[in-house]
Amino acid sequence: MSRRDQILATAAELFATRGFHGVSVADLGAACGISGPALYKHFSSKQAMLAEMLVSISEELLRVGQERVAAAAGPESAVAALVDWHVDFALRHRPLIVVQDRDWESLPPEARERVRSLQRAYVDLWAAQLRLLDPRLDLPTARAMAHAAFGLINSTPHSGLLPDDQMRDVLSRMALGALGRPLP
């Protein structure tokens, strides 16, 4: 992990715990073992740090989702692979889910639009596979189903009362069931 990635991970933890506006540059520096001003060697501002954090997770979700779909034998296995990927992501990145949800408005407008664009593409990736499984689904319904599955999976920061391996099974089964897919 690069120093820049370490700073982003530390910032995500702090932002998730105290909120973007509840964390100062000095707090971030101290948590990273450097002075607050030394952060400017890596990021132009705290807001730039938030932007990179949320844009990069949106890029990762879409990129890996596309890879999973491309590697799948068909839409049934693609949906299962997408659920597996999103559950894995949610369990590994709980703080980022909290930050995305709570500190969205603190993003600069250009980063907010980039995240929205990436998220729309990710939703459409899911929706396309759902429509292949059930051609009666119209696009708005398939998108709504994808959003509902995300909401369930992204509840992990608030509902993760089980060990991760058990939570993974619960979330996967529930998400597949919510999408009308057979349970493993």
N, C-alpha and C positions, 0 to 999 in steps of 0.2 A: 504494500500500500504506500503510495507516495505521500509526502508531507501534506500536499494540497488535499488529498483524499482524507487524511487523518483529521485535518482541520474541518473539513465538511462533515465528517462523521461526528466529531465533537460538537460542532455547531448544531447539528440536527438533534442531538441529545438535549442540549441546553435549550434550544428553541421549543422542543416538544415539552420540556418540563416547565419553562417559565414564559414561553411566548417570545416571538421575535422582538417585540418592544421591551420585554423584560430582561433582555440580555444586552450588556454593553460590550463594546470592543475590548475593554479591559477585562471583562469577565471571560470573553472568548480566548483572549491571549493567555490569561492565567490558567484556564482549563487545558490549553494546548502546551503549556510550559514555556511560553514566550511572552514578550511584552505585547500589549494591545497594538501599538503602532507597527510592530513587526508583522502583523497580519496583512498590512498593506503591501508587503513584498509579494504576497500571494493573491490578494484580491483588492480591487480598487475601493470597495466599500462593503459594509455589512449587507446592504441590499444586493450587491453583486454576488455575494456569497449565497444568499437565499435564492437568487435567480439561477445560478449554476446548479445548486442542489436540486431544485425542482425541475428544471429543464432536463438535467441529466437523467433523473429517474424516469421521466416520461419517455425520453429517448430509449432507455434500456428496456422499459416495458414493451414498447413497440418493436424494437429490434429483436428481442428474444421471442416475443409472440410470433412475429413473422417467421423466425427460424423454426419454431415449434410447428406452425401450420405447414410450412414447406416440407418438413420431415415426416409429417403424419401420412398414414396410408389412406386417409379419407376424412370426411367431416366429423364422423363420430370420434375418431381418435384425435382429430385436431381440437375439438371442443374439450376433450379430456386433458389434452396436453396444455391447452390454454388455462384451464382451471388449475391444473397442477402447478404451472408456472406462476400464476397470480397468487396462489396460496403460499407457495415457497417465498415469493417476493414479500408478501405481507408479513409473514412470520419473521423474516430476516430484517425487515426495515420498518418496524412499528413506529419509531420516532418520525420517519419521513411521512408516514400517513397522517400523523397528528399535525405536523407542520403544514403539509399540503392543505389539510382541512381548515386549520385555524388561521394560518398566516397568508393565505392566498391574496388578500387585498394589499399586502405589503410588497408584492412583486411589482417591479417596474412594468409599465404597460407592454413593452415589446416582449418581455419574458412571459408575461401573462398570456399574450396572444400565441407565442410559440408553444407553451404548455397546452393551451386549448387545442391548437392544431394537431399536436401529437396525440392528445387524448382522443380527439375525434377519430383519428386514423386507427387508434387502438380499439375503440368501440366498434368501428366499422369492420375491423378484422374479425372480431367476435361475431358481429351481426351477420357477416357473409357466411360464416360456417354454420350458424344457426339456421339461416335461410336455405342452405344446401340440405340440411337435415329435414327441414319442414318447409317446402316451397310455398305453403299457404301463408307463411309469415310475411307480412309486409315489413319494409325497412324500419319504420318507426317502432313497430312492436319488437322486432329483433334488437334494436338499439336499447329499448326500455328493458328488455330481458337482460342484456349485457350489463347495463347500469345497476339493475337489481342484484345481479350476482356480485358485482364489484362492491356494492354496499354491504352485502353479507360478509364477503371475504375481508374487506377493509375494516370490519368491526374489531379486528384482532387487538388493537391497542386498548380497547375497552372491555373485551370479552375473553381475553386470553387467560382464563383461570386454570386451564389445563396445561400439562407439559406439552411442549411443541409437537411431539410425535402424535399425541392424542388429538391435539387441536388441529393438526394437519388433516387427520382422518375426518374429524367432525366437519371442518370447513369444506373439504373436498366433497364429501357425501351430500352436504346440504346444498352446495352450489350446483352440483350436477342435478340434484333433485329439483331445485328451483328452475333449472333450465330444461326440465322435462326429460332428462337423460337417465338411462339406467344406472343404478347404483352399483359400484364395484363389489 
